[in-house]
């Protein structure tokens, strides 16, 4: 009997902010590819925002700091979701081998 694959945590949330999962045997399917592209985009945006924050922080007025903090929090949430998803897939890979 074949064990079903671990559901993949997708890099976006559903209505009401609930996590979305993908259950598939095809790692190269269209939703998997979209999730891979989205994760890559989210990580890239996080890197760009971090670089911007490092430049802005020394002399930033308070209003700009609030906006920057909100964007950093959004990026951190995205990156943590990507890390959780990839960690789950690594764990599933390790237990399969």
N, C-alpha and C positions, 0 to 999 in steps of 0.2 A: 504494500500500500504506500502510495506517494504522499509525503507530507505537503500540505498546502503552504505556499509561501507566506512569509510575514507581511502584513499590510504595510504599505509605504506611506509614511506621513508626508502629505503634499505640502509644498511651500506657500500655501495660501489657506485661508480659513473660509468656512462656509457662512451661511446666514447666522447671525447672532454670535459670530466669532468662534464657532465651534471648529475643531480640527477636521480636516478632510483626509481620507485615506484612499489608497488605490490597492486593489487586490487583483493581481495579474500574474501569469506565468511568463509574460513577454516583457523583458526589461527594455526592449527597443520599441515598444508600442508608442502610438502618438501621444498619449497622456504622459507616459514616462519621459518622452523627449521634451514635451512642454514643461514638465516639472524640472528636468535637468537645466533647461534654458532659463527658467524662472529663478532657480537657485543661483545660477551663475550671475544673472543680472542683479539679484539682491546682494550677493557678496561684493560685486563690483561697485554697486551704489554705496555700500557700507564703507569700502575702502576710500572712495572719493569723498564721502562725507567726513570721515575721520581726518583725512588730509586737510579738508576745509576747516574743520574744527581746530586743528592744531595751529593753523595760520590765524584764525579769527580770535581765539580765546584771549590772548594777551591784552588786546585793546578793545574788546567788544563791549558795546553798551548793553544794559540789562535787557532791553527788548529783543535784541538779536540773540542774546544768550538763551532766552526762553524758547525762541523758535528753533535754535540749534539743538537745545536739549530735547525738544519734542521729536525732531527728526532723528537724532541719535537713538532715542528710545525706540522709535519705530524700526530702525535698522537693526538694533540689538535684538529685538523680538524676532525679526526675520532670520537673522544669523543663528539664533538659538534654535529656531525651528529646523533650519537646514542641518545644524549639528546633530540635533536629536534624530532626524530622519536618517542621516548618513550613519550615525552610531547604531541605530536599530538594524540597518542593512548589513553593517559589518558584523554585528553579533549574529545575525541570521546566517551570514556566509560562514563564519567561524564554526557555528554549531552544525552546519551541513557538511563540513570537511572533517 
